[in-house]
Amino acid sequence: MLLKSFYPASEIAAKLARQVGSALIVVGVMLTSLNAAAFDFNDVAQRAKILSAKAYVKPVSNIPKELDDLTLEQYRDIRFKPEKSPWVNAKLPFDLAFFHEGHLFNEPVKMNEIIGKNVREIRFDPNNFTYGANKLDPNKLRALGFAGFRVHYPLNNGNYKDEVLSFLGASYFRAIGKDQRYGLSARGLAVDTALNSGEEFPEFVEFWIERPKAGDKQVTIYALLNSRRVTGAYSFTLKPGVDTAIDVKAQLYLRESVAKLGIAPLTSMFLYGKNQRSPVEDYRPEVHDSDGLLVASGTGEWIWRPLVNPKRLLVTSYTLSDPVGFGLMQRERNFAAYQDLDSRYEKGPSAWIQPKGKWGSGRVELVQIPTPDETNDNIVAYWVPDVMPKAGQPFNVEYTILWQKDVEKGSPLSWVTQTRRGNGFQTKPDDSVGLLVDFEGPAFKKLADNVKLDAVVSVDDNGKLLKSEAIRNDATGGWRINIKVRRNEENKPVELRAFLRNGNTTLSETWSYILPPN
């Protein structure tokens, strides 16, 4: 099991954990009653509003040097005492555990539990941890707090409660469905991502977790978000399953204007894949948590963009009104494509954002950052509304995140299964680029054996299309588009689009690709 450290590879890299093993859990609890009535989302929203009217106070690290200096492996050696888990003896379907401060996580996060109409603070106690080989004195750590928490649920069988959701670092969280492994992450909010002014990372500073009843199949979590320019109230309703769902509701307040507000941000990793070979010797054919961005427009078009690991920062977007959904997807599900027994990339989830209500006009933006290895998440996708909220005025948004495994298909007609890139020439060398795009789907099963499909291919002004053809793929039962293109200027990218058509009938999602500058 691996904890991915987010040492900055760019301004957008964050302090977040990529994968925390089950051995790293946290703490038992002491419950202290607070003054409480029925507590719900409106209470958090009121706190966010009041907080937005106050000057921002930057959090200060409270951990001693010996915790701050821990390596990744040393941090993972801080282990939970299972008998101290707060719900372990309550015979509930869910269980809670908490993360210890240390390593990259050096600011305390306040935790509360909602029990009926009562709210109780969950207090940190270092005696509920074991510290392994670390030479740490628990008595000197009593002033610390929690770094985050996770939720457990019997996802794969009734005898063991799997970790299904974790919150750790800034506003990051991750979830999995049945037979999945942790991979990509979500965030509460992205602010000024990939701008020269630098990115702002809002943080969840306090949580309230509703204690479920014995027969409940969902649990609700509230969170208060804070940063220099933004506050917010969040509600997360977790529904574990084959496709684990999290219903998200947020009310945001700006202290001052921002240039870019990224709604429902997703963060992932792409090192190399079928369309981009490894630049160094590696036994693994592919290394990525996600291999493409999928966008469902409000017009019925499905768009698939394969991810790349560019040589320099690459930001692209799709302008839409009232999107049906978007997500960072892991379509390749064959172990042979990865050959990694530790990371098991084929089991990582896709994350699909389903907006609730009308989101209006805006864009789905994709940020791709150069990374030399797989320890940095270098892919970000989010929704940017055209109209930014005004300072002091509430901005409301709701959506569902589906953490999926076997449903990463786009158009119900046919979808892209792979993109392969190579030299465009076959015999005499030239400077052309060759791209092979394979499609599969039910649309092809209805076609006559002698049918000829059209490959509708377009390139932007920096590219010249030298060849395009649609070929039946007898090996898969699908179809392949063969493309040959040449750049006009090597230091500029080339945008390409392609889809399959039978007469006037579109048969596939739209393949949308970018050749980064050479």
N, C-alpha and C positions, 0 to 999 in steps of 0.2 A: 504494500500500500504506500502511496506517495502523497506527500503534502507539497503542492506546487507553491513555490515562493514567488511573490510578485515584486522582485526587485525591478526598479523602473528600467524598461527597455525604451521608453519614450515618456512623454508627459502624461500619456493616458494609462500607463501601467500603474496598477494599484497594489496596495498592501492587502493581499487576500490569500486565503489558502485554496489550493486547487483540489486536493483530496486529503481528507483527514480519516485515518483508519479508525476502526471501531475501538481500538485499544485506547484512543485518546478521548476520554469522556471526562466529565467533570464531577460533579459535586453533589453532595447532599445539601439539605436545606434547613434553615431555621426560619420559621414563618412568624412574622410580626404583624399584628393587625394594624391597619390604617383606618382613618375615617373614610367610610365608603358607603355609597348607595349603589344602585344598579349602574354598572360601568359599561359603556359601549363606545362605538366609533365617535359619536358626537363629543364625548368627553376629551378624546385625544385631539379631535379637530379644534376644540376650544383652546386647548393648551398650545397647539401649533400656531393659532392666530395670535394669542397673547405673546408667545415667544417671538413671533415675527416683528412685533412692535418694539422689541428690546434690542439693544446693541448686541452684536454677536460676541461671544466670549470663546476664544479658541481653547479647545481641550488641552489639558496638560498631562503628560505621562506621569503615572504614579508608581511605576514599577522600579525596584532596585536594580542596580547595575548587573547583578548576577543573573537576573531574569532577562534583562534586555540583551545580554550577551549570549544567550543560549543559541546554539546551532539548531537547525531544523530537527535533527535526530534527538538532540537533548530535549527539545520542547515536546516532542512526541512521547518522551519517556515519562512525562507527567500524566498519571493515569487515574482514572476514576475508581472509587470504591463502589462496586455495583449496589451494595446494600443501602447506600445513601441516596439513591435516586428518589425524587420526591413522590412519585406515584407508584413505586415498585410494589407496595403492599396494598394498594387500593383496588386491585383487580379491575383495572381500567384497560380498554383496548390500546391506549396510547401510553407512552412513557416519555419522561423528560430527562435530559442531561445537559451539563453546562461546560463551557470551555474556560480554561484557566488563562489568565493574562500571561504574556511572555512572548519572546521572539519578536515577531512583527506586530503583535497585538498588545499595545502598551497603554490603552485607555479603558477604563471600566465602563461597562454597560449595565444600567440598572434593570433588574428583573422583578416582575410582579406576577402574582397568580390571582386570577378571578375565581372565586368559589361562591356561586350563587350571587348574592348581592354584596359580598365582601371582597375587598382587595387586600392582599397580603404581600408584603415585600419578601422576596426570596434573598436571603442574606448569604454572603460568601463566607465560607469557613475552610481554611487551608487543611484542617484535620480530616476533611472528607476526600483528600487526594493522597495518592502515593507519588513520590517524586523520583522513583527509580534510582539510577546511578548519579543523579544530580545532587550535589552537596548543598542542599537548601534547608534552612531551618524554618519549618512552618510557623513557628511563633513570631518570626519577623515578617510574615506575609499577611498578617490579619487585616491590614488596612487596604488590601487589594480588593478587586471586584471581579466580575465575570467578563470574559472577552466576547462571549456569544453562547449559543445553545443549540441543541438539536432535538428532534422529535423522532421517536421510535414507534413502529407499528408492525404487526405480523403480516408482512407483505407477501412473502413467498411460502410460508407455511404457518400453521397455528401454534407451533411450539417455540417460536423465536421471534422477538420483536426486532425487525430490521431498522436501521437508520434510514429514514425516508426524507428528512428535511434538516438543513442546518443553516444557521445565520452566523456568519463569522467575517469580520472585517468590513469597515465602512458601511455600505448598505447592501452588501453582497449576500445572496442566499442561493442554495442549490437544492434540488429534489431529484428523486428517482421513482420510477414505476417498477412493476414486477420484473424480476430477472434483469435488472439494469445495474450498472456501476456509475458512480459519480463521473461527470465529465464537465460540460459547460455550466456556467453560472448565470443567474439573473441579478439585477440590481434594482434598488428602489427608484433611482433617478440618476441621469447623467447630465452634467452641466458643463457647457463649453468644451465638449470633447473635440480633440484634434484641432483646436484653434491655437494660434501663435501666442495668445494671451495666457495659455495654460488651462488645464482642466481643474475644476473644483469637484471634490469628492464629498458629497453629503454623507452623513453618518446616522445610523439608527442609534439613538442615545438611550432609549428606554423602551422596554417591552412589557405588555400585559398579556398573559396567556390564560385562556379560559380552561378551567378544569372540565374535561368531558364527563359524560355519564357512562355507565357501564355498557350500554348498547350502542353508543355513538360510533359513527363511521367517519366523522370529520371533527376537526378541532380548529378553533379560531384564535388568531394572534393579532394583537394590535401593536403598532410601533409608532414612535415619535422620531421624526427625522429633523436634522439640524445641520446647517452649514453657514458660511459667511453671508450668503445671499438668499438662501431658501430654507423654509421650514415646511413640515408636512405631517399629516396624519395618515396612517396606513392601516388597512385591515387585510389580513391574509387568512382565507379559509382553506385549509388543507384537506383534500379528499384523496387518500391513497388508493391505488388500484393498478390495473394493467397499464393504463395511462394515468398517472397521478395528476390531478388537477389542483391548481391553486387559484381561487378567485381573489382578485386584488381590487381594492377600492382605495383611492387616494384623494386627499384634499390638500393642495399646495398653496403656500403663501410666499411671495417674493418680498424680501426686504428692499431689494433694489433690482433694477433690470438686469437680465442676462442676455447674452448674444444668442445662445442656443440651449433649448431645453429638450433633453432626450427622454422621451416617455417609453416605459416598458423596455429598458435596455437589457440586452443579452451580451454576454462576454464569453468568448471561446478561444480555441487554439487551432491553428493550421500551420504545420511545419512543411510538409510536402505530401503529395498524393499522385494520382494518375496523371493529372495535367501538369505536374511540376515535380521532377525527380529530385531526390536528395543530392545536394552538392558534395556530400562526403560519403564514404563507404558506410553503409548501414544495412544490417541483415533484414530490416523491416521494410517492406515495400511502401507502406504508407504510415504516416504519423499525424493524426489530427483528431480533435474532439468533435469537429463539425467539418463537412466538406462542401457546404453550399448554403446560400441564402435563398429562401423560398418566399415569394410575395404573391398574395392573392388580391388582385385589384378589385375595385367596386364595379368594374365593367365586365367581369367574367374571365379576364386574362390571368393565367398563372405564369409567373416568371421564375426561372431558376438561374441563379448566378453561382457557378463554381468559385470556391475561394482560392486565393493565391497568397503566397508569402512574398511580398514585393521587396524590391531593393531599397525603396524609400516610401514614406507614408503615402497611402493611397486612399482617397475619400471619394465615394460615388453615392448616388442617390436615385430614388424613383419617386417622381411626383405623382401623388394620388389624391383622390377625395374619398372619404369614408372607406378605408381599406377593410377587406374581409379578414385579413390576417397576414402575419409574416413570422418568420422564425429562422433560426440557425439550425440546420438539420444534419444528421449523420445518416446518409443514405446507404453507405457501404456497410453491410452487416455480415460479411464473410470473414472469419478469423484468418483465413489464408492471406487476406489483403494486408494484415497488420503483423501477424506472427509475434505478438507481444503478450506473453503470459502474465506479466505484471499489470500493465495498464488496461488490457482487454478493451481496446478502443471500440471494438464492434458491439460492445454492450453499453456504451455511453448513450445517454438519451438525446433526442432532439427536443428543442423547446419551441413550441408554437404559441404565438400570441393571438388570442381571439378578442378583438375589441367588443365592448358592450356599448350599445347606443351609437350615435353618430359622432365620429371623430373629426368630421369636416375636412378641410383641405390641408395638405402638408406633404411630407415626404418620408419615406423609409430610407434612412442613411446607413451606409455600410462603411466602416473604417477598418482598413487592413494595414497592419504595422509590421515592419521588418522584425524578425526574431531569429537568433542564431540557434535556438534550441527549443525544446518543448516545455521548459519550465516557466515561460512567460505566455500569458494569454494575450494574443495579438489581434484578435478579431472582435469588433463591437458592432452591434446593430440596434437601432432604436427608431422611434417615430418622433419627428419634429413637426409640431403644428405651425401653420403659417402665421397665426395670430398668437403672439406671446401674451401671457397674462400680465396685468398691470400690478405694480407693487401694492400690497395691502388687500388685493382682491382675491377671493378664493378661486382656484382652478381645480375642477373636479374631473376625474377620469376613472374608468373601471374597465377591467379586462380579465381574461382567464389565461393562465399559462398551463399548457398541456405538456407534460414530460413524457415523450413517446419513444417507442422503439421500432415497431414494425409497420408504421403507417406514414412514412416520410415521403409519400407520393404527392404530386401536385395535381394537375388536371386529371379528372376522371377518365379522360380519353387515352392519354399516354404521357409519359414523363421521362426525363433524362436519367439514364442509369450510369453513364460514365462519360467523361471528357478526357481525351488523350491528345497530347501535344507532342510534336516532333518537327523534324525538318520537312519542308514542303516538297523537296525534290526526291526522286526515286533513283536516278542514275547520275545525271550531271549536277554537281553541287551548285546551288544558288542561295540567295538570301531570303527565300520564302519560308513561311511558317505553315505547317500542316496541322489541322485539327480534325479529330474524329469524334463525333457526338452520337452516342447510341441512345435510342428511345425504346421503351417497352410499355405495353399497356393493352387493355381490352379492345381499343379501337382497331387494332390490326387483325384481330381474329375474325372480323366481319368482312375483310377485304378479299376480293377475288385473287386467284393465284397470279394472274397476269397483269395486275394493276401496277401502274407507275405513279408514284407519289412525287410531288414537287418539293424541292428543298428551297424554302424562301429564306434567303440569306442577305443581310445588309451589313455594311461596314461604314464607319464614319470617314471624315475627310482625310484622316491620316493613314488610311489603309486602302489598298487596291485589291479587290477580289479577283483572283486569278482562276479559281475553279470552285464549283459547288455542285454536288449531286446527291441524290437520295438513293440508297442501295438497300435492298432487303437483306437483313441479317439472318441467314438460315440457321446460325448456331443458337440464337436466342429466341427466334420467332418475332423479333422486333425489326426496327429499321435504323439505318446509320446515315448520317449526313457527313459527307467528306468535303472538307473546306481547305482551300489553299489561298493564302493571303500574303501580301507584302506590305511592310511599313513604308511610309513616305519619309518620315523623320524618326530616326532611331531613338531619340531622347524624349519622345512623346508616346503616350499610350494609344492603343487602338480599341475602339468599342465595336463589338460584333453582336448581331442578333440573328437567330435562326429558328424556324419551326417547320413542321411538316404539314402539307396541305394536299387534299385530294379534290381537285377541281376548285370549287369555292368553299370547301369545307375544311376548317382547321382541325387537325387530328392530334395536336400535341401542345404541351406547354411551350412557352417561349424560352429558348436557351439564350441567355444574355451573358456575354463574356467580355473581359477586358484583358488585352495583352499589355502588361506593364511595360514601361520604357526599358530598353535594353541597357 
